[in-house]
């Protein structure tokens, strides 16, 4: 959020950036489940550098680009804790993601799968709210 420069936000709004970050979730499950520290290290590096890797998109008339640009608008006031649905979704995703990490590391496949689906559902719901923010021009 505040850590991203204007240029990085532009690059991150490339849908390839958003969708390849979303695909990190199943790979994270594999790395944790198999206790593959090399894969986990590579994924952490990937998550950090991903917003800078892709060029700014030629078009932003797609769901993922609007979601990223909506997030940029949403946080432009530097208030990260608001009394609204997106903040609630982010707050709910913290324990859900921690459970996902725990279940993956402890190789509980059913709980891992269910918690992973819940993490992604909450994340995509958040992105969808950011699309609404973008379209409202807030």
C-alpha positions in Angstrom: 0.0 0.0 0.0 2.0 3.0 1.2 5.1 1.0 0.4 4.3 1.0 -3.4 5.4 3.9 -5.5 3.1 5.3 -8.2 5.0 3.4 -10.9 4.8 0.2 -9.0 1.0 0.6 -8.5 0.7 1.1 -12.3 2.8 -2.0 -13.0 0.9 -4.0 -10.3 -2.4 -3.1 -12.0 -1.4 -5.4 -14.9 -3.8 -8.3 -14.5 -0.9 -10.7 -15.0 0.5 -9.4 -11.7 -2.7 -9.9 -9.8 -3.6 -13.3 -11.2 0.0 -14.7 -10.8 0.0 -13.6 -7.2 -3.4 -15.3 -6.7 -1.8 -18.5 -8.1 0.8 -18.3 -5.4 -1.7 -19.6 -2.9 -1.9 -23.2 -4.1 1.9 -23.2 -4.5 2.3 -22.0 -1.0 0.1 -24.9 0.2 2.3 -27.3 -1.7 5.5 -25.8 -0.2 4.2 -25.8 3.3 2.6 -29.3 3.0 5.8 -30.8 1.7 8.0 -28.7 4.0 9.9 -27.5 1.0 11.9 -24.6 2.3 13.4 -23.8 -1.2 9.9 -23.4 -2.7 8.7 -21.3 0.3 11.7 -19.0 -0.1 11.1 -18.7 -3.8 7.5 -17.8 -3.2 8.3 -15.2 -0.6 10.7 -13.6 -3.1 8.0 -13.9 -5.8 5.4 -12.2 -3.7 7.7 -9.3 -3.0 9.0 -8.7 -6.5 5.7 -9.5 -8.4 4.2 -6.0 -8.4 7.4 -4.7 -10.1 7.8 -7.3 -12.8 5.0 -6.6 -15.2 4.7 -3.5 -17.4 1.8 -1.1 -16.8 -1.2 -2.5 -18.7 -2.4 -1.1 -22.0 -6.0 -1.5 -20.8 -7.5 -1.4 -17.3 -11.0 -2.4 -18.3 -10.7 -5.8 -16.5 -11.7 -7.0 -13.0 -8.2 -7.5 -11.6 -6.8 -4.1 -12.8 -9.8 -2.3 -11.4 -9.4 -4.2 -8.1 -5.7 -3.1 -7.8 -6.5 0.5 -8.7 -9.4 0.5 -6.4 -7.1 -0.6 -3.6 -4.8 2.2 -4.4 -7.7 4.7 -4.1 -9.0 3.0 -1.0 -5.7 3.5 0.9 -4.7 6.9 -0.5 -5.8 8.5 2.7 -3.4 6.2 4.6 -6.2 5.0 6.9 -5.8 1.3 7.0 -8.4 0.5 9.7 -11.9 1.7 8.6 -15.3 0.7 9.7 -16.3 -0.9 6.5 -16.6 -4.3 4.7 -13.1 -4.3 3.1 -11.4 -3.7 6.4 -13.6 -6.5 8.0 -12.6 -8.8 5.1 -8.9 -8.1 5.6 -9.3 -8.7 9.4 -11.1 -12.0 8.8 -8.4 -13.1 6.5 -5.7 -12.9 9.1 -6.9 -15.8 11.3 -8.1 -17.6 8.2 -4.7 -17.4 6.6 -2.9 -18.4 9.8 -5.2 -21.4 10.0 -4.3 -22.2 6.3 -0.6 -22.0 7.1 -1.0 -24.2 10.2 -3.0 -26.9 8.4 -0.6 -26.9 5.5 2.5 -27.3 7.7 0.7 -30.0 9.7 -0.4 -31.8 6.6 -4.1 -31.8 7.4 -5.3 -32.0 3.8 -9.1 -31.5 4.3 -8.6 -28.5 6.7 -5.9 -27.1 4.4 -8.2 -27.3 1.4 -11.2 -25.8 3.2 -9.2 -23.0 4.8 -7.4 -22.3 1.5 -10.8 -21.9 -0.3 -12.0 -19.6 2.5 -8.8 -17.4 2.3 -9.2 -17.1 -1.5 -13.0 -16.4 -1.2 -12.4 -13.6 1.3 -9.5 -12.2 -0.8 -11.6 -12.2 -4.0 -14.5 -10.6 -2.2 -12.1 -7.9 -1.0 -10.9 -7.4 -4.6 -14.5 -7.2 -5.8 -15.1 -4.4 -3.2 -12.0 -2.6 -4.5 -13.5 -2.8 -8.0 -16.5 -1.0 -6.7 -14.3 1.6 -5.1 -12.5 2.1 -8.4 -15.8 2.3 -10.4 -17.2 4.8 -7.9 -14.0 6.9 -8.2 -13.7 7.2 -4.4 
